[in-house]
Structures are given as C-alpha cells and as structure tokens.
C-alpha cells in the first residue's frame, strides 16, 4: 500500500522550507502537497503515514490506541517534531498543548519541559458555525486572541486553516485518483500547505482534528 501511495503522490510540491515554527507571513510561491494515509507502518499500531509528492516518507505517527492523552509527530527517520498533550482539566471542550520536540508527561509535571508552542481548543459546535478549533499562542486561551481558526468538516476531509486575516494557510482535501477521479475515501487524503506555513505544524493540527472529530 505504501508503494501504491508513492506512485499516486505526484502533485504540486516545493522543497522543504527552512525550519520555522508557525510562520505568519504569507510569501509568494507554490504550495506543498502531502498525501496523508491514516495508517501506521508499524504492525499493531494506529497512526499516520505522510509522504511528499516525490514518494518520500516525511512524517509518521505510531500510537497503540486510537484515543489517547499524548501524540508524537515524528519525521521520516523517527525524530520527534511535536508532542501534543491533552489537557486533563475538567471541561466540555477537548483541548491540547503543543510542545516542540519530545516532552514526556513526567517532565511536564516537574516543569522541566519547554514552554508550549501553542494551545489548540475544540470549538463547541453551533448550528450556524463551521468552526472546528482555535489555535492560540502560548499555553492557555484565556484573555488571548486566537492565532488561527480551523473551519470545515474533518469527517468529510474538507477543512481550512485560516490566520487572523482570514487567509488560508493550510487545507485538508479528499484525494482522487488521477485516472477516473475515483476518491480514496477518508483514510487517504491530501494536506495542502501554503507557502511560509510550517508543514509539520499543519500535520500536527491534522492529528488533533482526528482526535477531536473521529
């Protein structure tokens, strides 16, 4: 299946940008198109496999359970990029803290970990709203404006990440076969990352949406 996905991932692509965390400025350039497979390459694990348009493994996630309190996004070689911890505070809305690199729960309790990059909170859906989640800088959302909103339907793999100016910085779309327009369903889909937005962070948002809405 992985080889099959590699052959189907020829799409709009640019070279990996210099490492940067949640870049805010939108520059001219091409979008990065990634194929996301909701399947771990490790036997008996749930997770994700992400390849670029050249068929290279760029991100992976290996989890033993579908719903958990910690997620680790790794690059293709297995190096941790982001660690996401679900907040255990009693609240109706699902919320997560995102840390750069690998941060275990024990270190976080002892306050030896890094400060969180951001805080992602599930939006409590209303009839007239298509907002799925808010992304705040720092570790808490109180008295802070959100930096990004995620809108659309994750169940249908149709989402957009928008910045404060309502510019689209990343999108989740259904993937179709090049011949015949056959859809792959919801297990294989596209993550389109616009220039100057961090592709790894965009993938981290995909993981959180999957936890919140699957």
C-alpha positions, 0 to 999 in steps of 0.5 A: 500500500505504501508503494501504491501511495508513492506512485499516486503522490505526484502533485504540486510540491516545493522543497522543504522550507527552512525550519520555522515554527508557525510562520505568519507571513504569507510569501509568494510561491507554490504550495506543498502537497502531502498525501496523508494515509491514516495508517501506521507502518508499524504492525499493531499500531494506529497512526499516520503515514505522510509522504511528499509528492516525490514518494518520500516518507516525511512524517509518521505517527505510531500510537497503540490506541486510537484515543489517547492523552499524548501524540508524537509527530515524528519525521521520516527517520523517527525524530520527534517534531511535536508532542501534543498533550491533552489537557486533563482539566475538567471541561466540555471542550477537548483541548491540547498543548503543543510542545516542540520536540519530545516532552514526556508527561513526567517532565511536564509535571516537574516543569522541566519541559519547554514552554508550549508552542501553542494551545489548540481548543475544540470549538463547541459546535453551533448550528450556524458555525463551521468552526472546528478549533482555535489555535492560540499562542502560548499555553492557555486561551484565556484573555488571548486572541486566537492565532488561527481558526480551523473551519470545515468538516474533518469527517468529510476531509474538507477543512481550512486553516485560516490566520487572523486575516482570514487567509488560508494557510493550510487545507485538508482535501479528499484525494482522487485518483488521477485516472477516473477521479475515483476518491480514496475515501477518508483514510487517504487524503491530501494536506495542502500547505501554503507557502511560509506555513510550517508543514509539520505544524499543519500535520500536527493540527491534522492529528488533533482534528482526528482526535477531536472529530473521529 
